[in-house]
Amino acid sequence: MVVHTRPVQVATLEEVQVQFTEWRSKPHRARRIPDELWDAAVSLCGEHSVCKVSRALGLDYKALRLRCHGSGAAQRPRPFVELGPLWSHPEVFVECDDGNHHQMRIHCKGPVDTRVVDLVKGFFEGRR
C-alpha cells in the first residue's frame, strides 16, 4: 500500500528573499523582523541548510538556528511511505535524499537482495 501525502505549500527561497527585500526597503519599518518573515525563513530550513538560508536572507546564523531548533523545522519528521513488494520486479531503482544535499541511488537488476532495505535505513540513520 502506498500512502500519498499532500505537499505543504512553502515559499521558495527566492520568494522569501523578495519579502525580506521589500520589508527592508520600507522607510518606516519596525526595527525587529516581523514574526511572519521569521516563520518563512524557518520553514525554508526544512529544505535548505540554516547556513544557506541565513546567508541568502541576510540573517544572523545563530538566531535562525535557535528558531529552527525551537520549532523543530530543521528536524521535521518525514512521512512514512510503504512500498509494495520490490522483490518481484526484474529491475529496481531506489533514490534517497535526506533534504540536506545528501543523496543515494541504488540500481538492482535481477533478484533484489533484502539488504537494500538495510542500506536505506543506514543512509537515513547515519544522517542524525
C-alpha positions in Angstrom: 0.0 0.0 0.0 1.4 3.4 -1.0 0.5 6.4 1.2 0.3 9.7 -0.6 0.6 12.9 1.3 -0.3 16.3 0.0 2.8 18.6 -0.1 2.7 21.6 2.1 2.9 24.9 0.1 6.1 26.5 1.3 7.5 29.7 -0.2 10.7 29.3 -2.2 14.0 30.8 -1.1 13.7 33.4 -3.8 10.1 34.4 -2.8 11.2 34.9 0.8 14.2 36.9 -0.3 11.8 39.2 -2.1 9.7 39.6 1.1 12.8 40.5 3.1 14.0 43.0 0.5 10.5 44.6 0.4 10.4 44.8 4.2 14.0 46.3 4.4 13.2 48.9 1.7 10.3 50.4 3.7 11.4 53.7 5.2 9.3 53.4 8.4 9.8 49.7 9.0 9.9 48.3 12.5 13.4 47.6 13.9 12.5 44.0 14.6 11.9 41.4 11.9 8.2 40.5 11.8 7.3 37.0 13.0 5.8 36.2 9.6 9.2 36.7 8.0 11.0 34.7 10.7 8.4 31.9 10.1 9.0 32.0 6.4 12.8 31.8 7.0 12.4 28.9 9.4 10.2 27.0 7.0 12.9 27.1 4.4 15.3 25.3 6.8 13.4 22.1 6.2 14.6 22.2 2.5 17.9 24.2 2.8 20.6 24.4 5.4 20.4 27.0 8.1 23.7 28.5 6.7 22.3 28.8 3.2 19.1 30.4 4.4 20.8 32.9 6.7 23.2 34.0 4.0 20.6 34.3 1.4 18.3 36.4 3.6 20.9 38.3 5.5 20.0 36.9 8.9 22.1 36.1 11.9 23.0 32.4 11.6 22.8 31.7 15.4 19.4 33.5 15.7 17.9 31.5 12.8 19.4 28.2 14.1 17.8 28.8 17.5 14.5 29.5 16.0 14.8 26.3 13.8 15.7 24.1 16.7 12.9 25.6 18.8 10.3 25.0 16.2 11.5 21.5 15.1 11.6 22.6 11.4 15.2 21.5 10.9 14.4 18.0 12.0 10.9 17.7 10.6 9.9 14.0 10.5 9.5 12.7 7.0 6.2 10.8 6.3 6.4 7.0 6.1 5.8 5.6 2.7 5.1 1.9 2.5 6.3 0.3 -0.7 4.8 -2.8 -2.4 6.9 -5.9 -2.9 10.1 -4.9 -4.7 11.4 -8.4 -4.9 9.2 -9.5 -7.9 10.4 -6.8 -10.3 13.2 -7.5 -12.7 14.8 -4.1 -12.2 14.6 -1.7 -9.2 15.8 1.9 -8.8 15.9 3.4 -5.3 16.7 7.1 -4.8 17.1 8.6 -1.4 17.5 12.3 -0.5 17.8 13.4 3.1 16.9 17.1 2.3 20.4 18.3 3.2 22.0 17.6 -0.2 23.0 14.0 0.7 21.7 11.5 -1.9 22.0 7.8 -2.5 20.9 5.9 -5.6 20.6 2.1 -5.8 20.0 0.2 -9.1 19.4 -3.5 -8.9 19.0 -5.9 -11.8 17.7 -9.4 -11.3 16.5 -10.6 -7.9 16.7 -7.8 -5.3 18.7 -8.6 -2.2 16.9 -7.8 1.1 20.0 -5.9 2.2 18.7 -3.0 0.1 16.4 -2.1 3.0 19.3 -2.2 5.4 21.3 0.2 3.1 18.4 2.7 3.0 17.9 2.5 6.8 21.6 3.1 7.3 21.6 6.0 5.0 18.9 7.9 7.0 20.1 6.8 10.4 23.6 7.9 9.7 22.4 11.4 9.0 21.1 12.0 12.5 
